[in-house]
Amino acid sequence: MDVMELLRGRRTYRRFLQKAVPEEVIQDIIEAARLSSAGSNRQATSLVIVHQPADVEKVNALVKWAAFLPPEQGTPKPGEQPTLYVAVVQDTRVSGDLNTDTGIALANMTLAAWAKGVGSCIMGAINRPKLTALLGLPEHEKLHTMVAFGYPAHKSYIVPLQTDNKYYLDAEGNYCVPKRSKEQIARYL
Ligand SMILES: Cc1cc2nc3c(=O)[nH]c(=O)nc-3n(C[C@H](O)[C@H](O)[C@H](O)COP(=O)(O)O)c2cc1C
């Protein structure tokens, strides 16, 4: 698929089919993070793959979905939950702008997954103390984000941003994501 087409479809998905993400796609996600650019090539981002159903279940209880929607609309119900989480971790012993590096890794990982039809939700509203303990992270590792993955059970599409940046559901329960126009975000000097 054309990369611009991939970028349009690589939205946030929050309800998933109960079908495991194949190991081949997990390997692509890891490879996409490995290949990411980093300032000074510092490579301080690493991943913890949470793929066993019992562990995925434990993570489900420690993340928050869709702040702009009431829980009955935005939180996946049993039978709609992700089938894979990837914890994105930073080595705090390394100095520099780790958040920019990690953001690039997140973009690459979610795009690589989407290229294989696997949707994702990057999650910052997470219970870090409990997840840090669950994942067994050592002192020097900081949990940046969890990324939920799975085959989407809904559509998600871009709509023009009018006044409000809040995403919403259409009558079929698909996500509508308002984005600014190209003219609004870029100007030529
Ligand atoms: C850093 C970051 C943290 C996010 N945290 C959450 C979260 O905790 N829960 C959630 O449901 N969505 C979360 N999202 C998803 C955003 O709400 C979503 O990216 C935004 O609404 C735009 O939708 P789009 O990804 O389809 O463009 C997060 C996204 C990013 C980039």
The ligand as a Tripos MOL2 file, in Angstrom:
@<TRIPOS>MOLECULE
LIG
   31    33     1     0     0
SMALL
NO_CHARGES

@<TRIPOS>ATOM
      1 C1          1.1230    9.9440   23.5320 C.3       1 LIG1
      2 C2         -0.2850    9.4310   23.3340 C.ar      1 LIG1
      3 C3         -1.0060    8.9880   24.4290 C.ar      1 LIG1
      4 C4         -2.3060    8.4990   24.2600 C.ar      1 LIG1
      5 N1         -2.9750    7.9840   25.3500 N.ar      1 LIG1
      6 C5         -4.1900    7.4240   25.1510 C.ar      1 LIG1
      7 C6         -4.8380    6.7660   26.2340 C.ar      1 LIG1
      8 O1         -4.3270    6.6860   27.3440 O.2       1 LIG1
      9 N2         -6.0530    6.1960   25.9970 N.ar      1 LIG1
     10 C7         -6.6480    6.2320   24.7610 C.ar      1 LIG1
     11 O2         -7.7400    5.6870   24.6000 O.2       1 LIG1
     12 N3         -6.0660    6.8570   23.7180 N.ar      1 LIG1
     13 C8         -4.8400    7.4310   23.8750 C.ar      1 LIG1
     14 N4         -4.1930    8.0140   22.8120 N.ar      1 LIG1
     15 C9         -4.8360    8.0350   21.5010 C.3       1 LIG1
     16 C10        -5.2640    9.4570   21.1070 C.3       1 LIG1
     17 O3         -6.4700    9.7760   21.7480 O.3       1 LIG1
     18 C11        -5.4110    9.5060   19.5630 C.3       1 LIG1
     19 O4         -4.1290    9.3550   18.9960 O.3       1 LIG1
     20 C12        -6.0220   10.8370   19.1100 C.3       1 LIG1
     21 O5         -7.3520   10.9390   19.5270 O.3       1 LIG1
     22 C13        -5.9690   10.9900   17.5950 C.3       1 LIG1
     23 O6         -6.4940    9.8730   16.9500 O.3       1 LIG1
     24 P1         -5.6600    9.1530   15.8280 P.3       1 LIG1
     25 O7         -4.5450    8.3930   16.5310 O.co2     1 LIG1
     26 O8         -6.6120    8.2390   15.1300 O.co2     1 LIG1
     27 O9         -5.0950   10.2120   14.9340 O.co2     1 LIG1
     28 C14        -2.8980    8.4910   22.9680 C.ar      1 LIG1
     29 C15        -2.1530    8.9330   21.8650 C.ar      1 LIG1
     30 C16        -0.8580    9.3820   22.0380 C.ar      1 LIG1
     31 C17        -0.0730    9.8150   20.8180 C.3       1 LIG1
@<TRIPOS>BOND
     1     1     2 1
     2     2     3 ar
     3     2    30 ar
     4     3     4 ar
     5     4     5 ar
     6     4    28 ar
     7     5     6 ar
     8     6     7 ar
     9     6    13 1
    10     7     8 2
    11     7     9 ar
    12     9    10 ar
    13    10    11 2
    14    10    12 ar
    15    12    13 ar
    16    13    14 ar
    17    14    15 1
    18    14    28 ar
    19    15    16 1
    20    16    17 1
    21    16    18 1
    22    18    19 1
    23    18    20 1
    24    20    21 1
    25    20    22 1
    26    22    23 1
    27    23    24 1
    28    24    25 2
    29    24    26 1
    30    24    27 1
    31    28    29 ar
    32    29    30 ar
    33    30    31 1
@<TRIPOS>SUBSTRUCTURE
     1 LIG1         1 GROUP 0 **** ****
